């Protein structure tokens, strides 16, 4: 084994940890490569059909995809600037920490559950239907369509953008605030000279991140889109495969979707956004309060309005879920089977995800140790930063590629559990790496020399040295990956059937059968499960998908 003063032999590294990392990287490459192979093969068989699919309908879908993402970004980011500033101007007040924790809840909720909360609040039979109908001048038609998509996206992304902007504002040194107080600066001056430069530096990155999340939104548009006029590319891919069974059109849609997502990712990297930015609760620096009486009132109104907007759908989920016949649902064999299937698939996906992530982190550590005096090698970068590139490809695209590839085998739906586990596991790998790598690298820096001098390796080192340090990060990554898999609808929406049903798939079926009370009860149950897992993971903000 190579230690700090002992470089690896030249040539192909045979260190077992590097081999395990290569195997993990190869497994991810096979999953993504298989999806592309299915798409390329289908396009080669029917290239004329794929080309002819670029018609007026596809262009309308692409325009709507970009339009709803742009509007969602605008409606999420601009209010978040003011809410974050209001919270930053008042670093200490009763309930502030609770508000920030509440702003973290949408990040842990499955999109399916949040969409049902929006419907329970603003839908045709929602709790606000009567006052909204009065304002509308007649019967409230509901919130399906662009309005519903925008409300759901803002519900998810306003808290995210607020927390990211607040984190940026709280990096302003306390000395600058004290100097502003000594100079008697008012709110306008402090905003122009202290706060706006910091916000402006992070504005483009946060906006690009939110735009990417909205352009890859699937579940929200599927539930709240409301027809062909409010369909995005990902939903159109799903419809082309499951309802129209038109693989050629699906391939054309996938190509266009990949182009848009790649452009969004390129924009994020150019603007310096961090798609896995730290969503922890930052500690506000000690500084004097500079807000006057009028500003305090306006800030209170802003904070309360944002709080009501975010808390409303969550309260609606709980209320509607408690109104369902929970006893009957608890005794329903279909719910038992879906719950058991969801948990088994989520556990398997989490174990696979953490195994892949740990293998790649460990291999990167060995490679970094061997080449510590030079620039990172191509393989080392592949084990580290490049692993995050799997997020460029939405799960529905990977699922669609394999759907096209496997339909020739006659085992399409029989392989549904395998596809759900593998795709969800790979999608969670970047977040598992983020949870594991800091502790792993710190432990390696502290213990590698001593372990090598004692001749400690293999399982003895793992049991005595690595496991005590990595236990918490590994369990965090496991809980996080399990929560992501448990609430996912993208892959199971393609491969699900009466034989293989998860809780999200069963919930979608109950909604399609207009059994809204059952759907509300299942949403409450699913939301509680995911929140418990996310709380165990000590959630840091990510891209929800």
C-alpha positions as CSV (number, residue, x, y, z in Angstrom):
1,X,0.0,0.0,0.0
2,X,1.3,3.4,-0.9
3,X,1.7,5.9,1.9
4,X,2.6,9.6,1.8
5,X,6.3,9.1,1.3
6,X,5.9,6.2,-1.1
7,X,4.5,6.9,-4.6
8,X,2.5,4.3,-6.5
9,X,4.3,2.3,-9.1
10,X,4.2,3.7,-12.6
11,X,1.7,2.3,-15.0
12,X,-1.8,1.0,-14.2
13,X,-2.5,1.2,-10.5
14,X,-3.3,-2.2,-8.9
15,X,-4.1,-0.9,-5.5
16,X,-7.4,-2.6,-4.5
17,X,-9.1,0.6,-3.6
18,X,-8.3,2.1,-7.0
19,X,-9.7,-1.1,-8.6
20,X,-12.9,-0.7,-6.6
21,X,-13.2,2.9,-7.7
22,X,-12.7,2.0,-11.3
23,X,-15.4,-0.7,-11.0
24,X,-17.8,2.0,-9.5
25,X,-17.0,4.4,-12.3
26,X,-17.5,1.7,-14.9
27,X,-20.9,0.8,-13.4
28,X,-22.0,4.4,-13.7
29,X,-20.7,4.6,-17.2
30,X,-22.6,1.4,-18.2
31,X,-25.8,2.8,-16.8
32,X,-25.5,6.1,-18.7
33,X,-23.9,4.5,-21.8
34,X,-26.7,1.9,-22.0
35,X,-29.3,4.7,-22.0
36,X,-27.5,6.4,-24.8
37,X,-27.0,3.1,-26.7
38,X,-30.8,2.6,-26.5
39,X,-31.4,6.1,-27.9
40,X,-28.8,5.9,-30.6
41,X,-30.0,2.4,-31.7
42,X,-33.6,3.5,-31.9
43,X,-32.7,6.7,-33.8
44,X,-30.6,4.6,-36.3
45,X,-33.6,2.2,-36.9
46,X,-36.0,5.1,-37.5
47,X,-34.0,8.2,-38.1
48,X,-36.6,9.7,-40.4
49,X,-39.2,9.4,-37.7
50,X,-36.9,11.0,-35.2
51,X,-36.1,13.9,-37.6
52,X,-39.8,14.4,-38.5
53,X,-40.6,14.6,-34.8
54,X,-39.1,18.1,-34.7
55,X,-42.5,19.7,-35.6
56,X,-44.5,22.6,-34.3
57,X,-45.7,20.6,-31.3
58,X,-42.1,19.9,-30.1
59,X,-41.2,23.5,-30.6
60,X,-44.2,24.6,-28.5
61,X,-43.2,22.2,-25.8
62,X,-39.6,23.5,-25.8
63,X,-40.7,27.1,-25.7
64,X,-43.0,26.3,-22.7
65,X,-40.2,24.4,-21.0
66,X,-38.0,27.5,-21.2
67,X,-40.8,29.9,-20.4
68,X,-42.0,28.2,-17.3
69,X,-38.4,27.8,-16.1
70,X,-37.7,31.5,-16.7
71,X,-40.9,32.7,-14.9
72,X,-40.3,30.3,-12.0
73,X,-36.8,31.6,-11.6
74,X,-37.9,35.2,-11.7
75,X,-40.7,34.6,-9.1
76,X,-38.4,32.6,-6.9
77,X,-35.2,34.6,-6.9
78,X,-36.5,38.2,-6.8
79,X,-38.7,37.8,-3.7
80,X,-35.9,35.7,-2.1
81,X,-33.5,38.7,-2.3
82,X,-35.9,40.8,-0.1
83,X,-36.8,38.0,2.3
84,X,-33.1,37.1,2.8
85,X,-32.3,40.8,3.4
86,X,-35.1,41.1,5.9
87,X,-33.9,38.0,7.8
88,X,-30.3,39.3,7.7
89,X,-31.3,42.7,9.0
90,X,-32.7,41.0,12.1
91,X,-30.2,38.3,13.2
92,X,-31.9,37.8,16.5
93,X,-35.7,37.5,17.0
94,X,-38.0,34.9,18.5
95,X,-38.7,32.2,16.0
96,X,-36.0,33.0,13.5
97,X,-34.3,29.6,13.8
98,X,-37.7,27.9,13.5
99,X,-38.4,29.9,10.2
100,X,-35.1,28.9,8.7
101,X,-35.7,25.2,9.6
102,X,-39.2,25.5,8.1
103,X,-37.6,26.9,4.9
104,X,-35.6,23.7,4.8
105,X,-38.6,21.4,4.8
106,X,-39.6,21.8,1.1
107,X,-36.1,20.6,0.2
108,X,-36.9,17.3,1.9
109,X,-40.4,16.8,0.6
110,X,-40.9,14.7,-2.5
111,X,-42.2,16.8,-5.4
112,X,-45.3,14.6,-5.6
113,X,-46.3,15.4,-2.0
114,X,-45.7,19.1,-2.4
115,X,-47.8,19.2,-5.6
116,X,-50.7,17.6,-3.7
117,X,-50.3,20.2,-1.0
118,X,-50.6,23.0,-3.6
119,X,-53.7,21.3,-5.0
120,X,-55.2,20.9,-1.5
121,X,-54.7,24.6,-0.9
122,X,-55.4,26.2,-4.3
123,X,-57.2,23.5,-6.3
124,X,-60.8,23.5,-7.5
125,X,-61.9,21.9,-4.2
126,X,-59.1,23.3,-2.2
127,X,-59.3,25.2,1.1
128,X,-58.9,28.5,-0.7
129,X,-61.3,27.7,-3.5
130,X,-64.2,29.8,-2.1
131,X,-62.3,33.1,-1.6
132,X,-60.4,32.6,-4.8
133,X,-63.7,32.0,-6.6
134,X,-65.1,35.2,-5.2
135,X,-62.0,37.1,-6.4
136,X,-62.3,35.3,-9.8
137,X,-65.9,36.4,-10.2
138,X,-67.3,32.9,-10.4
139,X,-66.5,29.3,-9.7
140,X,-62.8,28.8,-9.1
141,X,-61.4,26.7,-12.0
142,X,-58.4,25.4,-10.1
143,X,-54.7,25.9,-10.4
144,X,-53.8,23.4,-13.1
145,X,-51.6,24.7,-15.9
146,X,-48.9,27.3,-15.8
147,X,-50.2,28.9,-12.6
148,X,-50.0,25.7,-10.7
149,X,-46.5,24.9,-12.0
150,X,-45.3,28.4,-11.0
151,X,-46.8,28.1,-7.5
152,X,-45.2,24.7,-6.9
153,X,-41.8,25.8,-8.2
154,X,-41.8,28.9,-6.1
155,X,-42.8,26.8,-3.1
156,X,-39.7,24.7,-3.6
157,X,-37.2,27.3,-4.8
158,X,-38.1,30.5,-2.8
159,X,-36.8,28.9,0.5
160,X,-33.7,27.6,-1.3
161,X,-32.8,30.9,-2.9
162,X,-33.6,32.7,0.4
163,X,-31.2,30.5,2.4
164,X,-28.4,30.8,-0.2
165,X,-28.8,34.6,-0.3
166,X,-28.9,34.7,3.5
167,X,-25.7,32.7,3.7
168,X,-24.0,35.2,1.3
169,X,-25.2,38.1,3.4
170,X,-23.9,36.6,6.6
171,X,-20.4,36.5,5.1
172,X,-20.2,40.3,5.4
173,X,-17.6,40.9,8.2
174,X,-19.0,42.2,11.5
175,X,-16.4,45.0,11.4
176,X,-18.1,46.5,8.3
177,X,-21.5,46.6,10.1
178,X,-20.0,48.3,13.1
179,X,-18.4,50.9,10.9
180,X,-21.7,51.4,9.1
181,X,-23.4,52.0,12.5
182,X,-20.6,54.4,13.6
183,X,-21.1,56.4,10.3
184,X,-24.8,56.5,10.8
185,X,-25.7,54.8,7.5
186,X,-29.4,54.3,6.9
187,X,-31.0,51.3,5.3
188,X,-30.6,52.5,1.7
189,X,-26.9,53.3,2.2
190,X,-26.1,49.9,3.8
191,X,-27.9,48.1,1.1
192,X,-26.1,49.9,-1.7
193,X,-22.6,49.7,-0.1
194,X,-22.6,46.5,1.9
195,X,-25.5,44.2,1.0
196,X,-26.0,44.6,-2.7
197,X,-22.4,43.8,-3.8
198,X,-22.6,40.5,-1.9
199,X,-26.1,39.7,-3.3
200,X,-25.1,40.7,-6.8
201,X,-22.1,38.4,-6.7
202,X,-24.3,35.4,-5.9
203,X,-27.4,36.4,-7.8
204,X,-26.4,35.0,-11.2
205,X,-25.3,31.7,-9.7
206,X,-28.5,31.2,-7.6
207,X,-30.7,32.2,-10.5
208,X,-28.9,29.7,-12.8
209,X,-29.3,26.9,-10.2
210,X,-33.0,27.6,-9.8
211,X,-33.4,27.7,-13.6
212,X,-31.8,24.3,-13.9
213,X,-34.1,22.8,-11.3
214,X,-37.1,24.2,-13.0
215,X,-36.1,23.1,-16.5
216,X,-35.7,19.5,-15.3
217,X,-38.9,19.4,-13.3
218,X,-41.0,16.3,-14.1
219,X,-43.3,15.4,-11.2
220,X,-44.7,18.9,-10.7
221,X,-45.5,19.4,-14.4
222,X,-46.9,15.9,-14.7
223,X,-49.4,16.6,-11.8
224,X,-50.1,20.3,-12.3
225,X,-49.5,20.8,-16.0
226,X,-53.1,20.4,-17.0
227,X,-52.8,19.4,-20.7
228,X,-50.8,19.8,-23.9
229,X,-50.5,23.6,-23.4
230,X,-48.6,23.1,-20.2
231,X,-46.2,20.3,-21.0
232,X,-42.5,20.3,-20.7
233,X,-40.0,18.1,-22.5
234,X,-39.6,15.6,-19.7
235,X,-43.4,15.0,-19.4
236,X,-43.6,14.8,-23.2
237,X,-40.9,12.0,-23.2
238,X,-43.0,10.1,-20.6
239,X,-46.2,10.5,-22.6
240,X,-44.5,9.5,-25.9
241,X,-43.3,6.2,-24.3
242,X,-46.1,5.2,-21.9
243,X,-49.2,6.5,-23.8
244,X,-48.3,7.0,-27.4
245,X,-45.5,4.4,-27.6
246,X,-43.7,6.5,-30.2
247,X,-40.0,5.8,-29.5
248,X,-38.9,8.0,-32.4
249,X,-40.6,11.1,-31.0
250,X,-39.2,10.2,-27.5
251,X,-35.6,10.1,-28.9
252,X,-36.1,13.5,-30.5
253,X,-37.5,14.9,-27.3
254,X,-34.6,13.4,-25.3
255,X,-32.0,15.0,-27.6
256,X,-33.6,18.4,-27.2
257,X,-33.9,18.0,-23.4
258,X,-30.2,17.0,-23.1
259,X,-29.3,20.1,-25.2
260,X,-31.2,22.4,-22.9
261,X,-30.0,20.8,-19.7
262,X,-26.4,20.9,-20.9
263,X,-26.8,24.6,-21.7
264,X,-28.2,25.2,-18.2
265,X,-25.3,23.3,-16.6
266,X,-22.8,25.2,-18.7
267,X,-24.4,28.4,-17.6
268,X,-24.2,27.4,-13.9
269,X,-20.5,26.5,-14.2
270,X,-19.7,29.8,-16.0
271,X,-21.5,31.8,-13.4
272,X,-19.9,30.0,-10.5
273,X,-23.0,28.4,-8.9
274,X,-22.7,25.5,-6.7
275,X,-25.4,22.9,-7.4
276,X,-24.8,21.3,-4.0
277,X,-24.3,24.5,-2.1
278,X,-24.3,24.3,1.7
279,X,-27.7,24.7,3.0
280,X,-26.8,24.5,6.7
281,X,-28.1,27.1,9.0
282,X,-25.4,29.8,9.1
283,X,-24.6,31.6,12.4
284,X,-25.4,35.3,12.0
285,X,-22.4,37.5,12.9
286,X,-22.8,39.7,15.9
287,X,-23.6,43.2,14.6
288,X,-25.8,46.1,15.6
289,X,-29.3,46.4,14.3
290,X,-29.6,49.2,11.8
291,X,-33.2,48.9,10.7
292,X,-35.5,51.8,11.6
293,X,-39.2,51.5,12.7
294,X,-40.7,51.6,9.2
295,X,-38.1,49.1,7.9
296,X,-38.8,46.7,10.8
297,X,-42.5,46.7,9.9
298,X,-41.8,46.1,6.2
299,X,-39.3,43.3,7.0
300,X,-41.9,41.7,9.3
301,X,-44.5,41.8,6.6
302,X,-42.0,40.2,4.1
303,X,-41.0,37.5,6.5
304,X,-44.6,36.6,7.5
305,X,-45.7,36.6,3.8
306,X,-42.9,34.2,2.9
307,X,-43.6,32.1,5.9
308,X,-47.3,31.8,5.1
309,X,-46.6,30.9,1.4
310,X,-44.2,28.2,2.4
311,X,-46.2,26.9,5.4
312,X,-49.5,26.9,3.6
313,X,-49.0,23.8,1.4
314,X,-47.4,21.9,4.2
315,X,-50.3,22.6,6.5
316,X,-52.7,21.6,3.7
317,X,-50.8,18.3,3.3
318,X,-51.2,17.5,7.0
319,X,-54.9,18.7,7.2
320,X,-56.0,16.8,4.0
321,X,-54.0,13.7,5.1
322,X,-55.7,13.6,8.5
323,X,-59.1,14.0,6.9
324,X,-58.5,10.8,4.9
325,X,-59.6,7.4,6.2
326,X,-56.2,6.5,7.6
327,X,-57.5,3.4,9.3
328,X,-58.7,1.9,6.0
329,X,-55.5,2.9,4.2
330,X,-53.5,1.3,7.0
331,X,-55.4,-2.0,6.4
332,X,-55.2,-1.8,2.6
333,X,-53.1,-4.7,1.2
334,X,-52.1,-2.5,-1.8
335,X,-50.6,0.1,0.6
336,X,-48.8,-2.6,2.5
337,X,-47.3,-4.0,-0.7
338,X,-46.4,-0.5,-2.0
339,X,-44.8,0.5,1.3
340,X,-42.8,-2.7,1.4
341,X,-41.7,-2.4,-2.2
342,X,-40.7,1.3,-1.7
343,X,-38.7,0.5,1.4
344,X,-36.9,-2.5,-0.1
345,X,-36.0,-0.6,-3.3
346,X,-35.0,2.5,-1.3
347,X,-32.7,0.5,1.0
348,X,-31.1,-1.3,-1.9
349,X,-30.6,2.0,-3.8
350,X,-29.1,3.6,-0.8
351,X,-26.7,0.7,-0.1
352,X,-25.6,0.7,-3.8
353,X,-25.2,4.5,-3.9
354,X,-23.1,4.6,-0.7
355,X,-21.0,1.7,-1.9
356,X,-20.3,3.4,-5.2
357,X,-19.6,6.7,-3.5
358,X,-17.2,5.2,-0.9
359,X,-15.3,3.3,-3.6
360,X,-14.8,6.4,-5.6
361,X,-13.8,8.6,-2.6
362,X,-11.3,6.0,-1.4
363,X,-9.8,5.6,-4.9
364,X,-9.5,9.3,-5.3
365,X,-7.7,9.5,-2.0
366,X,-5.2,6.9,-3.1
367,X,-4.6,8.6,-6.4
368,X,-4.3,12.1,-4.8
369,X,-1.8,10.6,-2.4
370,X,0.3,9.2,-5.2
371,X,0.3,12.4,-7.3
372,X,0.3,14.9,-4.5
373,X,3.2,16.9,-6.0
374,X,1.6,17.5,-9.4
375,X,-1.8,18.4,-10.9
376,X,-4.7,16.0,-10.3
377,X,-4.7,13.2,-12.9
378,X,-7.6,12.6,-15.3
379,X,-8.6,9.5,-13.3
380,X,-8.5,11.3,-10.0
381,X,-10.7,14.1,-11.3
382,X,-13.1,11.4,-12.7
383,X,-13.4,9.9,-9.2
384,X,-14.0,13.4,-7.7
385,X,-15.5,16.3,-9.5
386,X,-16.6,14.4,-12.6
387,X,-18.9,12.2,-10.6
388,X,-21.3,15.2,-10.2
389,X,-21.8,15.2,-14.0
390,X,-24.4,12.5,-13.6
391,X,-26.7,15.2,-12.5
392,X,-26.6,16.7,-16.0
393,X,-28.7,13.8,-17.3
394,X,-32.2,13.8,-15.7
395,X,-33.4,10.4,-14.3
396,X,-36.4,10.4,-16.8
397,X,-33.9,10.6,-19.7
398,X,-31.8,7.6,-18.4
399,X,-35.0,5.7,-17.7
400,X,-36.3,6.5,-21.2
401,X,-33.1,5.3,-22.8
402,X,-33.3,2.0,-21.0
403,X,-37.0,1.7,-21.7
404,X,-36.3,1.9,-25.4
405,X,-33.4,-0.6,-25.1
406,X,-35.2,-3.2,-23.0
407,X,-38.5,-3.2,-24.8
408,X,-36.9,-5.6,-27.3
409,X,-36.2,-8.2,-24.6
410,X,-39.8,-8.8,-23.5
411,X,-38.7,-8.3,-19.9
412,X,-39.3,-4.5,-19.8
413,X,-41.6,-4.4,-16.7
414,X,-40.0,-7.4,-15.0
415,X,-36.8,-5.4,-14.8
416,X,-38.5,-2.4,-13.2
417,X,-37.0,-3.0,-9.7
418,X,-33.5,-3.2,-11.2
419,X,-33.9,0.0,-13.1
420,X,-35.5,1.9,-10.1
421,X,-32.6,0.8,-7.8
422,X,-29.8,1.5,-10.2
423,X,-31.0,4.9,-11.5
424,X,-31.9,6.2,-8.1
425,X,-28.6,5.0,-6.6
426,X,-26.5,6.7,-9.3
427,X,-28.5,9.9,-9.0
428,X,-27.7,10.0,-5.3
429,X,-23.9,9.3,-5.7
430,X,-22.8,13.0,-6.0
431,X,-24.6,13.8,-2.7
432,X,-23.2,10.7,-1.0
433,X,-19.7,11.7,-2.1
434,X,-20.3,15.2,-0.6
435,X,-21.2,13.6,2.7
436,X,-18.4,11.1,2.8
437,X,-15.4,12.8,1.3
438,X,-14.5,15.4,3.9
439,X,-14.4,13.0,6.8
440,X,-12.6,10.4,4.7
441,X,-9.9,12.8,3.5
442,X,-9.4,14.2,7.1
443,X,-9.1,10.7,8.5
444,X,-6.6,9.7,5.8
445,X,-4.5,12.7,6.5
446,X,-4.4,11.9,10.3
447,X,-4.1,8.1,10.2
448,X,-2.4,6.9,7.0
449,X,1.2,7.2,8.3
450,X,0.4,5.5,11.6
451,X,-1.6,2.7,10.0
452,X,1.2,2.1,7.5
453,X,3.9,2.0,10.2
454,X,1.8,-0.5,12.2
455,X,1.2,-2.7,9.1
456,X,-2.5,-2.2,9.5
457,X,-4.6,-2.7,6.4
458,X,-7.7,-4.4,5.1
459,X,-10.5,-5.2,7.5
460,X,-8.5,-4.5,10.6
461,X,-7.8,-1.0,9.5
462,X,-11.4,-0.5,8.5
463,X,-12.7,-1.8,11.8
464,X,-10.3,0.0,14.1
465,X,-9.5,3.2,12.2
466,X,-11.9,4.1,9.4
467,X,-15.3,2.9,10.7
468,X,-15.3,5.1,13.9
469,X,-14.6,8.2,11.8
470,X,-16.7,7.4,8.8
471,X,-19.7,5.8,10.6
472,X,-21.7,9.1,10.9
473,X,-21.0,10.3,7.3
474,X,-21.8,6.9,5.9
475,X,-25.1,6.7,7.8
476,X,-25.9,10.3,6.7
477,X,-25.3,9.4,3.0
478,X,-27.4,6.3,3.5
479,X,-30.4,8.1,4.9
480,X,-30.1,10.8,2.3
481,X,-30.0,8.4,-0.6
482,X,-32.8,6.4,0.8
483,X,-35.0,9.5,1.1
484,X,-34.3,10.5,-2.4
485,X,-35.2,7.1,-3.7
486,X,-38.3,6.7,-1.6
487,X,-39.9,9.9,-3.0
488,X,-38.8,9.5,-6.6
489,X,-41.5,9.2,-9.3
490,X,-39.4,9.7,-12.5
491,X,-38.2,6.1,-13.2
492,X,-41.1,4.2,-11.7
493,X,-43.5,6.3,-13.7
494,X,-42.0,4.6,-16.8
495,X,-41.4,1.1,-15.5
496,X,-44.2,0.8,-12.9
497,X,-47.0,-1.7,-13.3
498,X,-49.6,-3.5,-11.3
499,X,-46.9,-6.0,-10.3
500,X,-44.3,-3.4,-9.2
501,X,-45.8,-0.4,-7.3
502,X,-44.1,2.0,-5.0
503,X,-45.8,4.5,-2.8
504,X,-45.4,7.4,-5.3
505,X,-46.7,5.2,-8.1
506,X,-49.7,4.1,-6.0
507,X,-50.3,7.7,-5.0
508,X,-50.3,8.7,-8.7
509,X,-52.7,5.9,-9.5
510,X,-55.2,6.9,-6.8
511,X,-55.1,10.5,-8.1
512,X,-55.7,9.3,-11.6
513,X,-58.7,7.4,-10.3
514,X,-60.0,10.6,-8.6
515,X,-59.6,9.0,-5.1
516,X,-58.2,12.3,-3.8
517,X,-58.8,11.4,-0.1
518,X,-56.6,8.3,-0.4
519,X,-54.0,10.2,-2.3
520,X,-53.9,12.8,0.5
521,X,-53.4,10.1,3.2
522,X,-50.7,8.4,1.2
523,X,-49.0,11.8,0.6
524,X,-49.0,12.5,4.4
525,X,-47.4,9.1,5.1
526,X,-44.8,9.4,2.3
527,X,-43.9,13.0,3.4
528,X,-43.4,11.9,7.0
529,X,-41.2,9.0,6.0
530,X,-39.0,11.3,3.8
531,X,-38.8,14.0,6.4
532,X,-37.7,11.5,9.1
533,X,-35.0,10.2,6.8
534,X,-33.8,13.7,5.8
535,X,-33.7,14.7,9.5
536,X,-31.4,11.7,10.1
537,X,-29.3,12.8,7.2
538,X,-29.0,16.4,8.7
539,X,-30.0,17.6,5.3
540,X,-27.9,20.0,3.3
541,X,-29.6,21.7,0.3
542,X,-29.5,20.0,-3.1
543,X,-31.2,20.0,-6.4
544,X,-34.5,18.2,-6.1
545,X,-35.5,17.2,-8.3
